Amino acid sequence: MRFLMQAAINMAVFLACALLFPTGFMMNNMMVAAVAAVILALLNQLVKPMLLILSLPLLVFSLGSFSLVINAVMLEMTALFVPGFGFASFWWALVVALLLTLCNLIFMDQTNIHIRRQ
């Protein structure tokens, strides 16, 4: 369930960024957005933990802000795998990574279900 929620949020952010930044963020159609969202969610599950461990000293030194750079790298990796999805530069990937991080922070915490037994 969490994987599908993350993919849906990623797709929504990709569509919004395609409208907001037409010169810096290239996306051909909605199907490309859906495929890119699923690929990014898979990369976040499989590759991102290894990148976080490898960059642990930089994460500690930057107080966690280096994770935005890791997110931008993940977006660039997604652009390598998905044709019709790309960025004009690494800085545009960083902007989209910032928006993805903010949206995931806001919407992913809303899926927690707490059950109290009496």
QUINORCOR-V490433 format. One record per backbone hydrogen bond with DSSP energy under -1.0 kcal/mol. CO is the residue of the C=O (numbers start at 1). NH is the residue of the N-H. Records with the same first field share a line. If there is no record, write none. Layout:
CO = NH  NH
This chain:
1 = 5
2 = 6
3 = 7
4 = 8
5 = 9
6 = 10
7 = 11
8 = 12
9 = 13
10 = 14
11 = 15
12 = 16
13 = 17
14 = 18
15 = 19
16 = 20
17 = 21
21 = 25
24 = 88
26 = 86
29 = 33
30 = 34
31 = 35
32 = 36
33 = 37
34 = 38
35 = 39
36 = 40
37 = 41
38 = 42
39 = 43
40 = 44
41 = 45
42 = 46
43 = 47  48
47 = 51
48 = 52
49 = 53
50 = 54
51 = 55
53 = 56
55 = 59
56 = 60
57 = 61
58 = 62
59 = 64
62 = 65
64 = 67
65 = 68
66 = 70
67 = 71
68 = 72
69 = 73
70 = 74
71 = 75
72 = 76
73 = 77
74 = 78
75 = 79
76 = 80
77 = 81
78 = 82
82 = 85
84 = 28
86 = 26
89 = 93
90 = 94
91 = 95
92 = 96
93 = 97
94 = 98
95 = 99
96 = 100
97 = 101
98 = 102
99 = 103
100 = 104
101 = 105
102 = 106
103 = 107
104 = 108
108 = 111
